[in-house]
């Protein structure tokens, strides 16, 4: 051996080589490379089981609902496309089949961990005319795609590769089953580990289990039971708790065969900071985490009193194409979020203008949609004035819905008709938290599944279901919005229909996050935008000063000024308003989303062609553009009331602010006491908050037009009814999701009376343990106390006429009037 080789450590060299390729990600050593934005446009062509597919090298990272994630600079976060992604694209999305790559520790809405190796595949390369297999199997869940890669799965047409893959994955399944699959203790529903062993033909008793070490059970929680002996340490519950819900309660504890998941510092589940949201339980692929009782809402109990409504079993749901990929666990836990409704001809499913927390899956029959309904306005609840004691203790009068036209079909023919081929209806209100955009009624006898909002959230986690729902949503959103936009108001119905037909395949529906710039002043102007949902701020920098030019609400439009130079009739107007020529085809202002915004985007050339086809539309556009140019010039001559903070605090999104005139207020706190007396001693407001001019915006629910609090409730206990108030139902499990979502701190968690469940102690004996429950509370506008048009308790009780309920824009107009 040469002298220079005397101290050569071959093992150390191997470790060093590993270090060149490995990265420590969240404590796990995985082979990976960093994705860049340039990878979005790079095509990768490869073969999977003999079939060729081309995918992009990278794709944007998304959250659990499929929404694209952005970094602090507003740019998308690229991630490398994996072999599993490519197989899903080829076999599921393109061919409508199933993915041949099995998974256990992986779920498509989670970051891959690669700990179970069940998704292993064989990767080969071409060497000349010969296919050369790789030396080892690779996990498809996080291994990136490469050009000319040849992948073989368990369903490969090459028998040698298929046998190799099946043998390897079968052994993995048998090893896991020998220690963690306890069929004799299951509830009869196969878990994912059992499904895997059945699929691979595993002999679950092939390997003798190691000497049984009882890792124990934890039944301290009222909602979730923990069996550590069934846990395979796949990390799915940890990722669900940390990445999806961001509660950061679950981690690993112990070493070797005694290793388990732990809550906080290895506390009992009920003694930890766990909020019992159930995300860990529905993510678990085994029986390590199971629910103890399904969640039953008051809505479900009331609906089943109608003989036309019946229960839907988990087995029936699994037969439907939307629910095939949803886990049995989740469906069992939330089976009361779905009911079957048998409808008769003329039955109204929902009414224009209503707020709703349910959507309707169409199983049988046909259903008409009306965008105009003379009965919609009759649904406002009218009540007589009552004195203060009646308001506190009197019951709300029942509303005769039939007398108000609740069950009447609108006159005339429906705008269009839907059948089970259209899959679902009513999903727009559930997804956007906005009022119903039309009335839907049965055209013949039929059957539907009525589902609540939490079901839609889970459906969006599956790529195939999400794609179907998004396609339906986008098509209907565009169709209904183009009918309502003010720019088309002067066109006849026939011309409006022609516009819709022309634009429906030429427009895009895009979503913008709060605070994100839609475009900036000075950028090239190419597109025209219409606001479908949310609010947009138009602001301009002039002589070093930032000024707000406009605040845009739904059914308005913007971006037209950058397109006016395409119209000769407006060139003179541009010169008259002293707009420099270099700005004629550029943005004269910036536009920023104030909340979650949905926009209809029309390309400039398509809009120009549309105005050529419809002279009335062109005349309306020219008139509107002249008004905008003139208004902008006038605004540059004076300084407006500064409203940046007003906008940043989301006040324009508020429909029922509690505003206190500080010059009239004596700080007697009668408003707070009245609120507490009305709600069982728990006040829903705090007499403190933002101050503008002489007004205080108290900390109480604002009834936002786009309420963040409704997003993500695992049991759908919070929603908005037919009026403005936010309602929290009795089946709230106290997870705190809504309180965390509210950016204004207007939802609070209050402890309820403790219960005494019986649990099994460490010595095997039963004992009672006190469990303190909590429930979310927020201002409900005294919905069960006051009538329509009456003041809520806090305003009614003020002896100095200092408290008011008003909208955000009304408050701004008042402040602006005082300033002038």
C-alpha positions in Angstrom: 0.0 0.0 0.0 1.4 3.4 -0.9 2.2 5.8 1.9 -0.5 8.2 0.8 -3.1 5.5 1.2 -2.0 4.5 4.7 -4.6 6.7 6.4 -7.3 6.3 3.8 -10.6 5.6 5.4 -12.9 4.2 2.7 -16.0 4.4 5.0 -15.3 8.1 5.7 -15.1 8.7 1.9 -18.5 7.0 1.5 -20.0 9.3 4.2 -18.4 12.3 2.5 -19.9 11.3 -0.9 -23.3 10.9 0.8 -22.9 14.4 2.2 -22.5 15.8 -1.3 -26.0 14.8 -2.2 -27.9 14.7 1.1 -29.7 17.5 2.8 -31.0 17.7 6.4 -34.7 18.7 6.0 -36.7 18.9 9.2 -34.3 16.4 10.8 -34.5 13.9 8.0 -31.6 13.0 5.7 -33.0 12.9 2.1 -31.4 13.1 -1.3 -32.7 16.2 -3.0 -31.8 19.3 -5.0 -33.3 22.7 -4.7 -35.9 23.7 -7.3 -35.8 27.1 -9.0 -38.4 29.1 -10.9 -36.7 28.3 -14.2 -37.6 24.7 -13.7 -41.3 25.6 -14.2 -40.7 25.7 -18.0 -38.3 22.8 -18.3 -40.0 19.7 -19.9 -39.0 16.2 -18.6 -39.9 13.2 -20.8 -39.8 9.8 -19.1 -41.4 6.4 -19.2 -43.5 4.7 -16.5 -44.4 1.1 -17.0 -43.6 1.5 -20.7 -45.8 4.6 -21.2 -44.3 7.9 -22.1 -45.2 11.1 -20.3 -43.9 14.7 -20.3 -44.0 16.8 -17.1 -42.5 20.0 -15.9 -39.3 19.7 -13.8 -40.9 21.7 -11.0 -44.4 22.8 -10.0 -45.6 25.4 -7.4 -45.9 24.3 -3.8 -49.4 24.1 -2.5 -51.2 23.9 0.8 -53.5 21.1 1.9 -56.4 22.7 -0.1 -54.4 22.9 -3.3 -53.9 26.7 -3.0 -50.5 27.9 -4.4 -48.1 29.1 -1.7 -46.1 32.4 -1.9 -43.0 33.5 -0.1 -42.5 36.8 1.7 -41.8 38.5 -1.6 -45.0 37.3 -3.2 -43.3 34.8 -5.5 -44.3 31.1 -5.8 -42.3 28.5 -4.0 -41.2 25.8 -6.6 -40.8 22.2 -5.7 -39.4 19.4 -7.8 -41.8 17.1 -9.6 -41.5 13.6 -8.1 -41.9 10.2 -9.7 -45.2 9.8 -7.8 -46.5 13.1 -9.2 -45.7 11.9 -12.7 -47.4 8.6 -12.2 -50.4 10.4 -10.8 -50.5 12.6 -13.8 -50.3 9.7 -16.2 -52.5 7.0 -14.7 -55.1 9.1 -12.7 -55.5 12.5 -14.3 -55.0 11.5 -18.0 -56.4 8.0 -18.0 -58.8 8.1 -15.1 -57.4 5.0 -13.5 -55.5 4.4 -10.2 -51.9 5.1 -9.4 -49.8 1.8 -9.6 -47.4 3.1 -6.9 -48.7 2.2 -3.4 -48.2 4.7 -0.5 -48.5 4.4 3.3 -46.5 7.2 4.9 -47.3 9.7 2.1 -50.3 11.8 1.3 -50.5 14.2 -1.6 -51.3 17.2 0.5 -48.3 16.6 2.9 -44.5 17.0 2.4 -43.0 13.6 1.7 -41.1 11.9 4.5 -40.0 8.7 2.7 -39.9 6.6 5.9 -41.9 3.5 4.9 -40.4 2.8 1.5 -43.7 1.2 0.3 -43.6 3.6 -2.7 -40.3 2.2 -3.9 -39.8 1.9 -7.7 -37.1 0.6 -10.0 -35.4 3.3 -12.0 -33.5 2.2 -15.2 -31.4 4.0 -17.8 -30.7 3.3 -21.5 -27.1 2.3 -22.2 -26.9 2.1 -26.0 -29.8 -0.2 -27.0 -29.9 -1.9 -23.6 -32.0 -1.0 -20.6 -29.8 -1.0 -17.4 -31.6 -1.3 -14.1 -30.5 0.8 -11.1 -28.7 -0.8 -8.2 -31.3 0.0 -5.6 -35.0 0.8 -5.4 -35.9 4.5 -4.9 -38.9 6.0 -3.0 -41.2 7.6 -5.6 -42.7 10.1 -3.1 -39.7 12.4 -3.0 -37.3 11.2 -5.8 -37.4 13.9 -8.6 -38.0 13.1 -12.2 -35.0 13.1 -14.6 -34.8 13.2 -18.4 -35.1 9.8 -20.1 -35.8 8.1 -16.8 -37.4 4.6 -17.1 -39.5 3.7 -14.1 -41.0 0.3 -13.3 -43.7 -0.2 -10.7 -45.5 -3.3 -9.4 -47.7 -3.2 -12.5 -44.8 -3.1 -15.0 -45.2 -5.1 -18.2 -41.7 -6.3 -17.7 -42.2 -9.4 -15.6 -38.8 -9.4 -14.0 -39.1 -5.8 -12.8 -42.7 -6.3 -11.6 -41.8 -9.5 -9.6 -38.8 -7.7 -8.0 -41.0 -4.7 -7.0 -43.8 -6.9 -5.7 -41.5 -9.1 -3.7 -39.8 -6.0 -2.0 -43.0 -4.2 -1.1 -44.7 -7.4 0.0 -41.9 -8.0 2.5 -42.2 -4.5 3.8 -46.0 -5.0 4.3 -45.5 -8.3 6.1 -42.9 -6.8 8.5 -45.2 -4.0 9.4 -48.2 -6.2 9.7 -46.5 -8.7 12.0 -46.0 -6.0 14.7 -48.7 -3.5 14.1 -51.8 -5.1 12.4 -54.2 -6.4 15.0 -57.3 -7.5 13.0 -58.9 -9.0 16.1 -59.0 -5.5 17.7 -60.2 -3.6 14.7 -63.7 -2.1 14.3 -64.3 -4.1 11.1 -63.3 -1.3 8.7 -59.9 -2.1 7.0 -57.3 0.6 7.6 -54.7 1.6 5.0 -52.1 -0.9 6.2 -54.6 -3.7 5.9 -55.6 -2.6 2.5 -52.0 -2.6 1.4 -51.4 -6.1 2.7 -54.5 -7.3 0.9 -53.4 -5.6 -2.3 -49.9 -7.1 -2.2 -51.1 -10.6 -1.0 -49.0 -10.4 2.2 -48.9 -13.2 4.7 -49.5 -11.1 7.8 -48.3 -13.9 10.1 -45.2 -14.9 8.0 -42.8 -13.2 10.5 -43.0 -14.0 14.2 -43.6 -10.7 16.1 -40.9 -9.6 18.3 -41.5 -10.1 22.0 -44.6 -8.0 22.7 -43.7 -4.7 24.4 -47.0 -3.1 25.3 -46.5 0.6 24.4 -49.8 1.4 26.0 -53.1 3.1 25.1 -54.3 6.6 25.9 -58.1 7.0 26.2 -58.0 10.3 28.1 -59.4 12.3 25.2 -63.2 12.5 24.7 -62.8 12.5 20.9 -59.7 10.4 20.0 -58.4 7.1 21.2 -54.7 6.4 21.0 -53.3 2.8 20.6 -49.5 3.1 20.5 -49.1 -0.7 19.6 -50.7 0.0 16.2 -48.4 2.9 15.4 -45.9 2.4 12.6 -44.2 5.8 13.1 -45.0 7.0 9.6 -45.1 10.7 10.8 -48.4 11.4 9.1 -50.0 12.6 12.4 -46.9 14.7 13.2 -47.1 16.4 9.8 -50.8 16.8 10.0 -50.5 18.6 13.4 -47.4 20.6 12.5 -47.8 21.4 8.8 -51.5 21.5 8.1 -53.0 22.8 11.4 -49.7 24.3 12.8 -50.6 23.3 16.3 -47.2 21.6 16.9 -48.4 19.3 19.6 -47.3 15.8 18.4 -43.7 14.6 18.1 -41.7 11.4 18.6 -40.6 10.2 22.0 -38.5 7.2 23.2 -35.9 5.1 21.4 -35.8 1.8 19.4 -38.8 -0.5 19.8 -40.2 1.7 22.6 -40.4 4.7 20.4 -43.9 6.2 20.1 -45.6 9.5 19.2 -46.0 11.9 22.1 -48.1 14.9 22.9 -46.1 17.9 24.2 -43.7 16.5 26.7 -45.1 12.9 26.5 -48.3 13.9 28.3 -51.6 12.2 28.1 -53.6 13.6 25.2 -56.2 15.3 27.4 -53.5 16.9 29.5 -51.6 18.3 26.5 -52.2 21.4 24.5 -54.0 19.3 21.9 -57.2 21.1 20.7 -58.8 17.9 19.4 -59.2 19.1 15.8 -59.0 15.5 14.6 -56.5 16.1 11.8 -54.1 13.6 13.2 -56.8 10.9 13.5 -58.0 11.2 9.9 -54.4 11.2 8.7 -53.4 8.0 10.5 -53.1 5.0 8.2 -53.6 2.4 11.0 -55.7 2.0 14.1 -53.3 3.9 16.2 -55.5 7.0 16.2 -59.3 6.4 16.0 -62.3 8.5 16.8 -64.5 7.6 19.8 -67.8 9.1 18.7 -69.0 10.7 15.4 -69.8 14.4 15.4 -73.5 15.0 15.3 -74.7 18.6 14.6 -78.1 20.2 15.4 -78.5 20.7 11.7 -78.3 16.9 11.1 -80.9 16.2 13.8 -83.3 18.8 12.5 -82.9 17.7 8.8 -83.7 14.1 9.7 -87.0 15.1 11.2 -88.2 15.7 7.6 -89.4 12.3 6.2 -87.9 13.2 2.8 -84.4 13.2 4.3 -82.5 10.1 5.2 -79.1 9.0 6.5 -76.2 8.2 4.1 -73.9 5.4 5.0 -70.1 5.4 4.6 -70.4 2.5 2.1 -72.8 4.5 0.0 -70.5 7.5 0.0 -67.5 5.4 -1.0 -69.5 4.3 -4.1 -69.6 7.9 -5.4 -66.7 9.1 -7.6 -66.1 12.2 -5.5 -65.6 10.2 -2.3 -63.6 7.2 -3.5 -60.3 8.7 -2.3 -61.6 9.9 1.0 -60.6 7.8 4.0 -63.1 5.6 5.9 -62.0 7.3 9.1 -62.9 10.7 8.0 -66.3 9.7 6.6 -67.2 7.8 9.7 -66.3 10.7 11.9 -68.2 13.2 9.8 -71.0 11.0 8.3 -73.5 13.4 9.9 -72.2 16.1 7.5 -74.1 14.5 4.6 -77.8 13.7 4.2 -79.8 12.3 1.4 -82.8 14.4 0.2 -85.6 13.1 -2.0 -86.9 16.1 -3.9 -90.2 16.6 -5.7 -90.8 18.7 -8.8 -90.9 22.3 -7.8 -88.9 21.9 -4.6 -86.5 24.8 -4.1 -83.0 23.8 -3.0 -81.7 27.3 -2.3 -82.8 30.9 -2.9 -81.0 33.8 -4.6 -79.3 36.1 -2.0 -79.3 33.5 0.9 -76.1 32.6 2.8 -75.6 28.9 2.9 -73.1 26.4 4.3 -74.2 23.4 2.2 -73.7 22.3 -1.4 -75.8 19.7 -3.4 -74.4 16.7 -5.2 -76.9 15.8 -7.9 -77.7 12.0 -8.0 -81.1 11.9 -9.9 -83.3 14.3 -11.8 -82.8 17.7 -13.4 -82.6 21.1 -11.7 -83.2 24.6 -13.0 -81.2 27.7 -12.2 -82.7 31.3 -12.1 -80.4 34.3 -11.7 -83.5 36.6 -11.1 -86.1 35.7 -8.5 -88.9 38.1 -7.4 -89.4 36.0 -4.2 -85.8 36.4 -3.0 -86.5 39.8 -1.3 -89.5 38.4 0.6 -87.2 36.3 2.8 -86.2 39.2 5.0 -87.5 38.4 8.5 -90.0 41.1 9.6 -90.7 41.4 13.3 -92.6 43.8 15.5 -90.8 46.1 17.9 -90.5 44.7 21.4 -89.5 46.2 24.8 -86.2 45.4 26.4 -87.5 42.6 28.6 -89.3 41.0 25.7 -86.0 41.2 23.7 -84.1 39.6 26.5 -86.5 36.7 27.4 -88.9 36.5 24.5 -88.5 33.8 21.8 -87.9 34.7 18.2 -91.1 34.5 16.2 -91.3 31.7 13.7 -91.2 32.7 10.1 -93.8 31.3 7.7 -91.5 30.5 4.8 -94.3 29.3 2.5 -96.1 32.6 3.0 -92.9 34.5 2.0 -92.4 32.5 -1.1 -89.7 30.2 0.2 -91.1 27.2 -1.7 -92.1 29.0 -4.8 -90.3 28.5 -8.1 -89.4 31.8 -9.9 -91.6 32.6 -12.9 -90.4 32.0 -16.4 -87.9 29.4 -17.8 -84.6 28.8 -15.9 -81.5 30.3 -17.4 -80.1 26.7 -17.7 -80.7 23.2 -16.4 -78.4 20.8 -14.6 -78.3 17.0 -14.4 -76.2 14.5 -12.5 -73.6 15.0 -15.2 -73.0 18.4 -13.8 -72.0 16.7 -10.5 -72.6 19.4 -8.0 -74.4 22.7 -7.4 -74.3 25.4 -4.7 -70.6 24.9 -4.2 -69.8 28.5 -5.0 -71.4 29.8 -1.8 -69.6 27.2 0.3 -66.2 28.0 -1.3 -66.5 31.8 -1.4 -68.6 32.5 1.7 -70.8 34.8 -0.4 -74.6 34.9 -0.9 -76.2 32.5 -3.3 -76.0 33.8 -6.9 -79.2 32.1 -8.1 -82.3 30.1 -7.1 -82.2 26.4 -7.8 -85.3 24.3 -8.0 -86.1 20.7 -9.1 -87.6 20.4 -12.6 -88.6 16.8 -11.8 -88.5 14.3 -9.0 -85.0 13.4 -8.0 -82.4 12.8 -5.3 -79.4 14.8 -4.0 -76.8 14.5 -1.3 -76.6 17.7 0.7 -73.1 18.2 2.1 -71.6 20.7 4.5 -68.6 22.9 4.0 -66.1 20.6 5.8 -66.8 17.9 3.3 -65.9 20.3 0.5 -62.6 21.1 2.2 -61.6 17.4 2.4 -62.6 16.8 -1.2 -60.2 19.5 -2.2 -57.3 17.6 -0.7 -57.6 14.9 -3.4 -56.1 16.1 -6.7 -58.8 14.4 -8.9 -61.8 15.6 -6.8 -60.2 19.1 -6.6 -59.8 19.3 -10.3 -63.4 18.4 -10.9 -64.7 20.8 -8.3 -62.5 23.6 -9.6 -63.6 23.1 -13.2 -67.2 23.3 -12.2 -66.6 26.3 -10.0 -64.7 28.3 -12.6 -67.2 27.7 -15.4 -70.2 28.7 -13.3 -68.4 31.7 -11.7 -67.5 33.1 -15.1 -71.0 32.5 -16.5 -72.8 34.2 -13.6 -70.4 37.1 -13.2 -70.3 38.2 -16.8 -74.1 38.6 -16.6 -73.8 41.0 -13.6 -70.9 43.3 -14.5 -72.0 46.9 -15.0 -70.2 47.4 -18.2 -72.6 45.0 -19.9 -75.7 46.6 -18.3 -76.9 48.5 -21.4 -76.8 45.5 -23.7 -79.9 43.6 -24.5 -80.4 40.1 -23.1 -79.5 38.6 -26.5 -76.3 40.7 -26.7 -75.4 39.7 -23.2 -75.7 36.1 -24.0 -73.5 36.6 -27.1 -70.9 38.3 -25.0 -70.9 35.4 -22.5 -70.6 32.9 -25.3 -67.7 34.8 -26.8 -65.8 35.4 -23.6 -66.4 32.1 -21.7 -63.5 30.3 -23.4 -61.3 33.5 -23.6 -61.2 34.6 -20.0 -59.4 33.4 -16.9 -60.6 33.2 -13.3 -57.6 34.0 -11.1 -57.3 34.2 -7.3 -55.2 36.8 -5.5 -54.0 36.6 -1.8 -54.5 39.6 0.6 -51.8 42.2 0.1 -50.6 40.8 -3.3 -50.1 43.3 -6.1 -52.2 42.6 -9.2 -50.1 45.0 -11.2 -47.9 48.0 -10.5 -47.9 51.6 -11.8 -45.7 51.8 -14.9 -46.0 48.2 -16.0 -47.1 47.4 -19.5 -50.9 47.2 -19.8 -52.2 44.1 -21.5 -55.3 42.9 -19.7 -58.7 44.1 -18.4 -60.0 42.9 -15.1 -63.4 42.4 -13.4 -63.8 41.9 -9.6 -65.9 38.9 -8.9 -65.1 38.5 -5.1 -63.2 40.6 -2.6 -62.0 44.2 -2.6 -59.2 45.9 -4.6 -57.3 49.1 -3.7 -56.3 51.4 -6.6 -53.5 53.7 -5.6 -51.2 56.1 -7.5 -47.8 57.7 -6.7 -47.8 61.3 -7.7 -45.1 63.9 -6.9 -43.7 61.5 -4.3 -47.1 61.1 -2.5 -49.1 57.9 -2.5 -52.8 58.5 -3.0 -55.7 56.1 -3.0 -57.8 56.7 -6.1 -60.5 54.1 -5.6 -61.7 51.2 -3.6 -63.3 48.5 -5.8 -66.0 46.1 -4.7 -67.4 43.0 -6.4 -69.0 43.5 -9.8 -66.7 46.4 -10.7 -63.8 46.5 -13.2 -60.4 48.1 -13.6 -57.4 48.1 -15.9 -59.2 49.8 -18.7 -57.1 53.0 -18.7 -54.1 51.1 -20.0 -56.1 50.0 -23.0 -57.7 53.3 -24.0 -54.9 54.1 -26.5 -56.3 51.3 -28.7 -59.4 53.5 -29.2 -58.9 56.6 -31.5 -61.8 58.3 -29.8 -59.9 58.5 -26.5 -56.5 59.8 -27.8 -57.8 63.4 -27.5 -59.0 62.7 -24.0 -55.6 61.4 -23.0 -54.0 64.6 -24.3 -56.6 66.8 -22.6 -56.0 65.1 -19.2 -52.3 65.6 -19.6 -51.4 62.0 -19.6 -47.8 61.6 -20.9 -47.6 59.6 -24.2 -45.1 57.1 -22.8 -47.8 56.1 -20.2 -50.6 55.5 -22.8 -49.9 51.8 -22.9 -48.8 51.4 -19.3 -50.5 51.2 -16.0 -51.2 54.7 -14.6 -51.9 53.3 -11.1 -51.2 50.2 -8.9 -53.9 47.7 -7.8 -53.6 45.6 -4.7 -55.8 43.0 -3.2 -57.2 43.9 0.2 -58.5 40.5 1.0 -59.0 37.2 -0.8 -59.9 38.3 -4.3 -61.2 36.5 -7.4 -60.8 38.3 -10.7 -62.1 37.7 -14.2 -59.2 38.5 -16.5 -59.8 39.4 -20.2 -56.9 39.7 -22.6 -56.7 43.2 -24.2 -57.0 41.9 -27.8 -60.1 39.9 -26.9 -61.7 42.8 -25.2 -61.0 45.1 -28.2 -62.6 42.5 -30.6 -65.6 42.4 -28.3 -66.1 46.2 -28.5 -65.9 46.0 -32.3 -68.8 43.4 -32.3 -71.0 45.4 -29.9 -71.1 49.2 -30.5 -73.2 49.8 -27.4 -70.5 48.2 -25.3 -67.8 50.3 -27.0 -69.8 53.5 -26.3 -70.2 52.6 -22.6 -66.5 51.8 -22.3 -65.5 55.1 -23.9 -67.9 57.1 -21.6 -66.6 55.3 -18.5 -62.9 55.8 -19.5 -63.5 59.5 -19.9 -65.0 59.7 -16.4 -62.1 57.9 -14.9 -59.5 60.0 -16.6 -61.2 63.2 -15.5 -61.7 62.0 -11.9 -58.0 61.0 -11.6 -56.9 64.4 -12.7 -59.1 66.1 -10.1 -57.8 63.8 -7.4 -54.2 64.7 -8.2 -55.0 68.3 -7.4 -55.9 67.6 -3.8 -54.9 65.4 -0.9 -57.5 62.9 0.2 -58.0 61.8 3.8 -55.2 59.2 4.4 -56.9 55.8 4.5 -53.9 53.3 4.2 -54.3 52.1 7.7 -58.1 52.1 7.3 -57.7 49.7 4.4 -54.9 47.6 6.0 -57.1 46.9 9.0 -59.8 45.4 6.7 -62.5 47.9 7.7 -63.9 48.2 4.2 -64.7 44.5 4.5 -66.9 45.1 7.5 -70.7 45.1 7.3 -71.6 45.6 11.0 -68.9 47.5 12.9 -69.6 48.5 16.5 -68.5 52.2 16.5 -68.5 54.3 19.6 -68.5 58.1 19.5 -65.8 58.9 22.1 -67.1 62.5 22.6 -70.5 61.2 23.7 -69.3 58.1 25.5 -69.0 58.4 29.3 -67.3 54.9 29.7 -70.3 53.6 31.7 -69.9 50.2 30.2 -73.6 49.6 29.8 -73.0 48.2 26.3 -70.6 45.5 27.7 -73.0 44.6 30.5 -76.0 44.4 28.1 -74.0 42.1 25.9 -73.1 39.8 28.9 -76.7 39.8 30.2 -77.9 38.8 26.7 -75.4 35.9 26.3 -75.5 34.1 29.7 -72.9 36.2 31.4 -70.2 36.0 28.7 -69.7 39.3 26.9 -69.0 39.2 23.1 -67.4 42.6 22.9 -64.5 44.6 24.4 -64.7 48.4 24.6 -61.3 48.9 23.1 -59.8 48.8 19.7 -58.9 51.0 16.7 -59.4 54.8 16.9 -60.1 57.0 14.0 -60.9 60.7 14.5 -63.4 60.8 17.4 -64.6 57.2 16.9 -63.6 53.9 18.5 -64.0 50.7 16.6 -64.8 48.3 19.4 -63.5 44.7 19.4 -66.7 42.8 18.3 -67.5 40.7 15.3 -67.6 42.9 12.2 -69.7 40.4 10.0 -67.1 40.6 7.3 -68.1 40.3 3.7 -65.3 37.7 3.3 -65.1 36.0 6.7 -61.8 34.2 7.3 -63.3 32.5 10.4 -65.4 30.2 8.3 -62.4 28.6 6.7 -61.2 25.2 7.8 -63.6 24.2 10.6 -63.1 20.4 10.8 -66.8 19.8 11.9 -68.4 22.8 10.1 -69.8 24.3 13.3 -69.4 27.9 12.2 -71.3 29.4 9.3 -73.4 32.4 8.2 -77.1 32.1 8.0 -79.5 34.1 5.7 -78.5 37.4 7.4 -75.1 38.9 8.4 -74.3 37.3 11.7 -71.7 34.6 12.2 -73.3 31.5 14.0 -71.3 29.0 16.0 -73.4 25.8 16.6 -73.5 23.6 19.6 -71.4 20.8 18.1 -68.3 23.0 18.2 -65.4 20.9 19.5 -63.3 23.8 20.7 -60.3 23.4 18.4 -59.8 27.1 18.1 -59.4 27.1 14.3 -61.9 30.0 13.8 -60.3 32.1 16.6 -56.9 31.6 15.0 -58.3 32.5 11.6 -59.9 35.8 12.7 -57.3 38.5 12.0 -59.1 41.0 14.3 -59.2 38.9 17.5 -63.0 39.0 17.6 -63.6 35.3 18.4 -62.8 34.1 21.9 -62.5 30.6 23.4 -64.5 30.3 26.6 -64.4 27.4 29.0 -67.5 25.4 29.5 -68.7 23.2 32.4 -66.2 20.3 32.9 -67.3 16.8 32.2 -66.2 13.6 34.0 -65.5 10.9 31.4 -64.5 7.4 32.6 -61.0 6.5 31.4 -58.7 3.6 31.9 -55.7 4.4 34.2 -52.2 2.9 34.0 -53.1 0.2 36.6 -56.0 -1.1 34.5 -58.7 0.4 36.7 -61.3 2.8 35.6 -61.4 6.3 37.0 -63.1 9.7 36.4 -61.0 12.5 35.1 -62.2 16.1 34.8 -61.9 17.5 31.3 -62.4 21.2 30.8 -64.1 21.9 27.5 -64.0 25.1 25.6 -66.2 26.6 22.9 -65.8 29.5 20.5 -68.0 32.5 21.0 -68.4 35.7 19.0 -71.0 38.4 18.4 -74.1 37.0 16.8 -75.9 40.4 16.5 -78.4 39.2 19.2 -80.1 37.0 16.5 -82.3 35.2 19.0 -83.3 38.4 20.9 -83.9 41.3 18.5 -86.0 41.6 15.4 -85.2 42.9 11.9 -84.5 46.6 12.0 -84.1 46.7 15.8 -80.9 47.8 17.6 -78.7 45.0 19.0 -78.4 45.0 22.8 -75.1 46.9 23.1 -76.5 49.8 21.0 -80.0 49.6 22.6 -78.5 49.9 26.1 -76.3 52.9 25.5 -77.9 55.8 27.5 -76.0 58.5 25.6 -76.6 57.5 22.0 -72.8 56.9 21.6 -72.9 53.4 20.1 -73.7 52.6 16.5 -73.6 49.7 14.1 -72.5 50.7 10.6 -70.5 49.4 7.6 -66.8 50.2 7.0 -67.5 52.4 4.0 -70.1 54.3 6.0 -67.6 55.0 8.8 -65.0 56.2 6.3 -67.5 58.6 4.7 -68.4 59.9 8.2 -64.7 60.5 9.0 -64.1 62.1 5.6 -67.1 64.4 6.1 -65.8 65.5 9.5 -62.3 66.2 8.1 -63.8 68.5 5.5 
